[in-house]
Amino acid sequence: MQFLLDWPVPLSFLTVSLITTSLALAGLYLVRKRYSAEVLKENHEVAAIIFNAFGLFYGVMVAFVVFVTWSGYDDATKNLQMEANQVADIFHSAEAFPDPTSKTMKQALMDYVTSVCDDELKRMAQGDIALDSGRALPGRMKMFYQMDEKSIANRELYAETLKRLNDLAQYRRLRIFAGNDTVPWAVWFVLLVGGVFAVSYTCFFGMKNIKAQYLLTTTLTVMITLILFLIYVLDHPFAGTSKVSADPLKEVMAIMQKE
């Protein structure tokens, strides 16, 4: 299903909804063809109680998963913003260092942002990224650690810059961790099976107006489908058209190039 993430949001949601709704209506058609409305009405009282209890439990679980995935998506956005903020702070702090250290640090930061935007984020969208895949930041950190502290007049600034460099590495790690799927397959299994059960229940209620039952089944199927697909989108924060924006890093790059 990951290719759907690259489609425009309305088109991907519409495609998934059409597929699931078609299956649900086909199931309803087969049930009503075999059983009349009068036969189905005999089980309304018991079926309604079971359906209400099931709907309560399933609704709570879906709401919890949506909250978890949305929180993860929001954290991924904030971590990337903080990563860009640390780059900007270190870049401005480099002004106080003597040349050629200052120029080397600035160029290293520009190379790092370019590497993230042009390589790491694209590979994260494909699920092909690991902590040790990027060489730009570790190389810059090693260079900074090997600097002669005594040659720097403002040692407080050096210590603060070193802290920000460590924070930059931390936010990079958090960004990469956020790119991994957060919803286990066991949870997906329960969500999908529960969705099938929820839609299947609507097929065993006998309404005299079959068009109204088709309409109710369609709305329930579409709603469950949209929510489940939303969870799938939020579970891939760096993939597809709804991915976390890289604009903070691009804006920092534009500032650095200008200065």
Disulfide bonds with the S-S distance in Angstrom:
none
